[in-house]
Amino acid sequence: MRGWTAADWRKFLGILFLGGGGIACTVLTWRSIDVMAVKSSSPWPIAYVAYGCIVLIGIVLLGFSAILGRRVFKIRAGDREIDFTGEDAATQLEEHLQ
């Protein structure tokens, strides 16, 4: 961990925060549906809470894919195209646009 770059630390913290958020969303879903199932006479409040929590869990999974996934930037303007792939794509894109 001593030789980590700033990008490595950002990925590590992002994974920790997203993992914690995913756990929190899952517990929130479980507890809220459990409580509402006991107290509710209609299924709709339970469904709305469940759908909301599923959306939050989807956002967490999308965040994981953004951190761990491959980065690709493609820009087309008319007949010109700029294509950068890989870990340093954002840096290369900034250098190219300057």
C-alpha positions, 0 to 999 in steps of 0.5 A: 500500500505504500507504493500506491498512486493517488488513482489507486487510493481513489479507487480503494476509497471508492470501493470502500464507500460503494461497498458500505453504501451497498450494504446500507441499501440492502439492510434498508430494503430488508428492514423497511419491507419487513416493517411495512409488511407487518404494519401495512394493509396494502402492498403498494407502500412496500412496492414503492420502498422496494423499487426505490431501494432497488434503484439505489442498489443499481446506482451502487453497482453502476459505481462499482463498474465505473471504478473497476471497469475499462475506460473508453473515451470516443469523441466524433466531430464531423469527420474527425474522431478522437479515441482514447482507451485505458487507464490514462484515457482522461489524462490523454484526453485533457492533453489532446484538448489543450 
